[in-house]
Amino acid sequence: MPELKLDRITKHFKNKIAVDNVSLCLKNGVYGFLGANGAGKTTLLRMICGVLKPTAGEILCNGSSITKLDGDYRYMLGYLPQDFGYYPDFTARRYLEYLAACKAIPRELAKEKVQEMLCLTGLESDQRSKIKTFSGGMLRRLGIAQALLNDPEILILDEPTSGLDPKERIRFRNIISSLSKGRIIILSTHIVSDVEFIADEILLMKQGRIIEQGSIQEVTASVSGKVWEYLADPETALRLNDTFAVSNLKNEDNQVRLRLVSDTCPCEGALPVQPGLEDVYLYHFEEVSEHVEHLERRTL
């Protein structure tokens, strides 16, 4: 089983600190990195992949520096960046065969692995289609296929479901779940539902630091007593929405049921409720999901 240790990792870009003194120990399982855009997630992942060098600190794999491991470490690694490169006029099969050669996978084994990955990602029937004809969901599945060609022990996925429709997002999550045994899988996203059902551990990243870490139960417990529900008339609902962080709005006849995130009781009659991961995200990042924004527009 692989083990990754990050020892006081820091990354500076001119006057900006992108990653600030991060220490972690990652073993077998799925790790969901949650954070707003610009939180430092991509920079941290690129350092774990060896694409960027830390300004300070060290990354160890099974006790050895990844810099010293060099090619041996890269062979253990599968990486799907947010925007991965591909040749639009290649077919899916040709593209995977080309990358298998780049990864020095023996030819006979490569043929077998390419076919296996096409089947796993549901691209078998499209393997002879040119990549430029693929939908966004098909491209992300192709990205997963290329990342898994060398059967990596460490799989790193940066915003893997960005731009996907709900059906493709669920399909993608199911693929990740099926791969989780015997690997370290790091999934970085700002979409809560991407990690809510499959992550063994949640890490919240803000301004380059890890501010919360633990199981979903542990992370949600950190905002226990800070999530409230209240049934209000439309005018009061508008006022509360302007004053507090609201994670959900729902019209009920002539009233509006609000789910509010606040350190103290937001108004008389509000009742405390069990927090969820989206409430945790909103508490720390004060960002409302697209779903909530849509409900707000309906309410207004």
C-alpha positions as CSV (number, residue, x, y, z in Angstrom):
1,M,0.0,0.0,0.0
2,P,1.4,3.4,-0.9
3,E,1.9,6.2,1.7
4,L,2.3,9.9,0.9
5,K,3.6,12.4,3.4
6,L,3.7,16.1,2.9
7,D,6.0,17.8,5.3
8,R,5.4,21.6,5.7
9,I,4.8,22.1,2.0
10,T,4.8,25.8,0.9
11,K,4.7,27.4,-2.5
12,H,5.3,31.1,-3.3
13,F,4.5,32.8,-6.6
14,K,6.2,36.3,-6.4
15,N,4.3,38.0,-3.6
16,K,1.6,35.4,-3.3
17,I,1.6,32.4,-1.0
18,A,-0.4,29.7,-2.9
19,V,0.2,26.9,-0.5
20,D,1.1,27.7,3.1
21,N,2.8,25.1,5.3
22,V,0.7,22.0,4.6
23,S,1.5,18.8,6.3
24,L,-0.5,15.6,5.5
25,C,-0.2,11.8,5.7
26,L,-2.3,10.1,3.0
27,K,-2.8,6.3,2.8
28,N,-5.2,4.0,1.1
29,G,-8.6,5.6,0.4
30,V,-10.4,8.5,-1.4
31,Y,-9.5,12.0,-0.2
32,G,-11.8,14.8,-1.2
33,F,-10.1,18.2,-1.3
34,L,-12.8,20.9,-1.2
35,G,-12.2,24.6,-1.6
36,A,-13.2,27.7,-3.6
37,N,-11.4,28.5,-6.8
38,G,-8.0,30.0,-5.9
39,A,-7.7,28.1,-2.6
40,G,-4.5,26.5,-3.7
41,K,-5.8,23.0,-4.5
42,T,-4.4,22.8,-8.0
43,T,-1.0,24.1,-6.9
44,L,-0.8,21.5,-4.2
45,L,-1.8,18.7,-6.5
46,R,0.8,19.8,-9.1
47,M,3.5,19.6,-6.4
48,I,2.3,16.1,-5.4
49,C,2.6,15.1,-9.0
50,G,6.1,16.6,-9.3
51,V,5.1,19.1,-11.9
52,L,5.9,22.0,-9.5
53,K,8.7,22.1,-6.9
54,P,7.8,23.4,-3.5
55,T,9.4,26.6,-2.3
56,A,9.8,24.8,1.1
57,G,9.1,21.4,2.6
58,E,9.3,17.9,1.2
59,I,7.0,15.3,-0.3
60,L,7.7,11.6,0.6
61,C,6.4,8.5,-1.0
62,N,6.9,5.4,1.2
63,G,9.5,7.2,3.1
64,S,11.6,8.5,0.1
65,S,11.6,11.9,-1.5
66,I,9.6,11.9,-4.7
67,T,12.5,14.0,-6.3
68,K,14.9,11.1,-5.6
69,L,12.4,8.5,-6.7
70,D,12.0,10.3,-10.1
71,G,10.8,7.8,-12.7
72,D,9.8,5.2,-10.2
73,Y,7.4,7.7,-8.6
74,R,6.0,8.8,-11.9
75,Y,5.2,5.2,-12.7
76,M,3.2,4.9,-9.5
77,L,1.2,8.0,-10.5
78,G,-1.9,8.7,-12.5
79,Y,-2.9,12.3,-13.1
80,L,-6.0,13.9,-14.6
81,P,-5.4,17.7,-14.7
82,Q,-8.4,20.1,-15.0
83,D,-7.5,20.6,-18.7
84,F,-5.7,17.6,-20.1
85,G,-4.0,17.7,-23.5
86,Y,-5.1,15.5,-26.4
87,Y,-4.8,15.3,-30.1
88,P,-8.3,16.0,-31.6
89,D,-7.7,14.0,-34.8
90,F,-6.7,10.9,-32.9
91,T,-9.2,8.2,-32.2
92,A,-9.7,7.3,-28.5
93,R,-7.9,4.0,-29.1
94,R,-4.9,5.5,-30.9
95,Y,-4.6,8.2,-28.2
96,L,-4.5,5.6,-25.4
97,E,-2.1,3.5,-27.3
98,Y,0.2,6.5,-27.8
99,L,0.1,7.4,-24.1
100,A,0.8,3.7,-23.2
101,A,3.9,3.9,-25.3
102,C,4.9,7.2,-23.6
103,K,4.5,5.5,-20.2
104,A,6.8,2.6,-21.4
105,I,4.1,0.0,-21.0
106,P,5.1,-3.2,-22.9
107,R,3.2,-3.5,-26.2
108,E,1.3,-6.7,-25.4
109,L,0.3,-5.4,-22.0
110,A,-0.6,-2.0,-23.4
111,K,-3.1,-3.5,-25.9
112,E,-4.8,-5.3,-23.0
113,K,-4.8,-2.2,-20.7
114,V,-6.2,0.0,-23.5
115,Q,-9.1,-2.3,-24.1
116,E,-9.7,-2.7,-20.3
117,M,-9.8,1.1,-19.8
118,L,-12.1,1.6,-22.8
119,C,-14.5,-0.9,-21.3
120,L,-14.2,0.6,-17.7
121,T,-15.0,4.1,-18.9
122,G,-17.8,3.1,-21.3
123,L,-15.9,4.2,-24.4
124,E,-15.6,0.8,-26.1
125,S,-18.2,1.6,-28.7
126,D,-16.6,5.0,-29.5
127,Q,-13.0,3.8,-29.6
128,R,-12.6,4.5,-33.3
129,S,-14.2,7.9,-33.2
130,K,-12.0,11.0,-33.3
131,I,-11.7,12.8,-30.0
132,K,-12.8,16.1,-31.5
133,T,-16.3,14.6,-31.8
134,F,-16.5,13.7,-28.1
135,S,-18.8,15.4,-25.6
136,G,-17.5,16.9,-22.4
137,G,-18.4,13.8,-20.4
138,M,-16.7,11.5,-22.9
139,L,-13.5,13.6,-22.7
140,R,-13.4,13.4,-18.9
141,R,-13.9,9.6,-19.2
142,L,-11.0,9.5,-21.7
143,G,-9.0,11.5,-19.2
144,I,-9.6,8.9,-16.5
145,A,-8.7,6.1,-19.0
146,Q,-5.3,7.7,-19.7
147,A,-4.6,8.3,-16.0
148,L,-5.3,4.6,-15.2
149,L,-3.3,3.0,-18.1
150,N,-0.3,2.2,-15.8
151,D,-2.5,0.9,-13.0
152,P,-1.3,3.7,-10.7
153,E,-1.1,3.3,-6.9
154,I,-1.7,7.1,-6.6
155,L,-4.5,8.7,-8.6
156,I,-4.9,12.5,-8.7
157,L,-7.9,14.2,-10.2
158,D,-8.2,17.9,-10.5
159,E,-11.8,19.2,-10.9
160,P,-12.7,16.0,-12.7
161,T,-16.4,16.7,-13.2
162,S,-16.2,20.4,-14.2
163,G,-18.8,21.1,-16.9
164,L,-20.4,17.6,-16.8
165,D,-24.2,17.1,-16.6
166,P,-25.7,15.3,-13.6
167,K,-25.8,11.9,-15.3
168,E,-22.2,12.1,-16.4
169,R,-21.2,13.3,-12.9
170,I,-22.8,10.3,-11.2
171,R,-21.2,8.0,-13.7
172,F,-17.8,9.5,-13.0
173,R,-18.3,9.1,-9.3
174,N,-19.2,5.5,-9.7
175,I,-16.0,4.8,-11.7
176,I,-13.9,6.4,-9.0
177,S,-15.7,4.4,-6.3
178,S,-14.9,1.2,-8.2
179,L,-11.2,2.1,-8.3
180,S,-10.8,3.1,-4.6
181,K,-9.4,-0.2,-3.2
182,G,-5.6,-0.4,-2.8
183,R,-5.0,3.2,-4.0
184,I,-4.6,6.7,-2.8
185,I,-7.1,8.8,-4.7
186,I,-7.1,12.5,-4.4
187,L,-10.1,14.3,-5.8
188,S,-9.9,18.1,-5.8
189,T,-13.2,20.0,-6.5
190,H,-15.4,22.9,-5.4
191,I,-18.5,20.7,-6.1
192,V,-19.6,19.2,-2.8
193,S,-21.6,16.4,-4.3
194,D,-18.5,15.1,-6.1
195,V,-17.0,13.9,-2.8
196,E,-20.0,13.7,-0.4
197,F,-20.8,10.0,-1.3
198,I,-17.4,8.6,-2.1
199,A,-14.7,10.3,0.0
200,D,-13.3,8.5,3.0
201,E,-11.8,11.7,4.2
202,I,-12.6,15.4,3.5
203,L,-10.0,18.1,3.5
204,L,-11.1,21.8,3.3
205,M,-8.6,24.1,1.8
206,K,-8.7,27.9,2.1
207,Q,-6.1,30.5,1.3
208,G,-3.4,27.8,0.9
209,R,-4.1,26.1,4.2
210,I,-5.9,23.0,5.3
211,I,-8.6,24.3,7.7
212,E,-10.6,21.1,8.3
213,Q,-9.8,17.4,7.9
214,G,-11.6,14.3,8.8
215,S,-14.5,11.9,7.9
216,I,-17.7,13.5,6.6
217,Q,-19.2,12.9,10.1
218,E,-16.3,14.6,11.8
219,V,-16.2,17.6,9.4
220,T,-20.0,18.1,9.6
221,A,-19.9,17.8,13.4
222,S,-17.6,20.9,13.4
223,V,-20.6,23.1,12.4
224,S,-23.1,21.4,14.7
225,G,-25.4,24.0,16.3
226,K,-24.7,26.5,13.4
227,V,-27.3,25.3,10.9
228,W,-30.9,26.5,11.3
229,E,-34.2,26.1,9.6
230,Y,-37.0,28.7,9.5
231,L,-40.3,29.1,7.7
232,A,-40.8,32.7,6.8
233,D,-43.1,34.9,4.7
234,P,-41.5,36.1,1.4
235,E,-40.6,39.5,2.7
236,T,-38.8,38.2,5.8
237,A,-37.1,35.5,3.6
238,L,-35.6,38.2,1.4
239,R,-34.3,40.1,4.5
240,L,-32.8,36.9,6.0
241,N,-31.2,36.0,2.7
242,D,-29.5,39.4,2.6
243,T,-28.3,39.0,6.1
244,F,-27.3,35.4,6.6
245,A,-25.6,32.6,4.6
246,V,-28.5,30.5,3.2
247,S,-27.7,27.0,2.0
248,N,-31.3,26.2,0.8
249,L,-34.6,27.9,-0.1
250,K,-37.8,26.2,-0.8
251,N,-41.2,27.7,-1.6
252,E,-44.1,26.1,0.4
253,D,-47.5,27.6,-0.5
254,N,-47.2,31.3,0.4
255,Q,-44.1,30.9,2.6
256,V,-40.4,30.1,2.2
257,R,-38.5,27.5,4.1
258,L,-34.9,28.6,4.6
259,R,-31.8,26.7,5.7
260,L,-29.4,29.2,7.3
261,V,-25.8,28.9,8.4
262,S,-25.0,31.1,11.4
263,D,-23.0,30.9,14.6
264,T,-26.0,32.1,16.6
265,C,-29.7,31.7,16.2
266,P,-30.6,33.9,13.2
267,C,-34.1,34.8,14.3
268,E,-36.7,33.9,16.9
269,G,-38.4,30.6,16.0
270,A,-35.5,29.2,13.9
271,L,-34.7,25.6,14.8
272,P,-31.3,23.9,14.8
273,V,-30.9,21.0,12.3
274,Q,-28.4,18.4,11.4
275,P,-25.6,19.9,9.2
276,G,-24.5,18.5,5.9
277,L,-21.3,18.8,3.9
278,E,-22.8,21.7,1.8
279,D,-23.5,23.6,5.1
280,V,-19.8,23.1,6.1
281,Y,-18.7,24.4,2.7
282,L,-20.9,27.4,3.0
283,Y,-19.9,28.2,6.5
284,H,-16.2,28.3,5.6
285,F,-16.4,29.8,2.0
286,E,-19.7,31.7,2.0
287,E,-20.5,30.5,-1.5
288,V,-23.9,29.3,-2.5
289,S,-24.3,26.4,-4.9
290,E,-25.9,26.8,-8.4
291,H,-28.9,24.9,-7.0
292,V,-29.4,27.5,-4.3
293,E,-28.9,30.4,-6.7
294,H,-31.6,28.9,-9.0
295,L,-34.0,28.7,-6.0
296,E,-33.2,32.3,-5.1
297,R,-34.1,33.5,-8.5
298,R,-37.4,31.5,-8.3
299,T,-38.2,33.1,-4.9
300,L,-37.4,36.6,-6.1
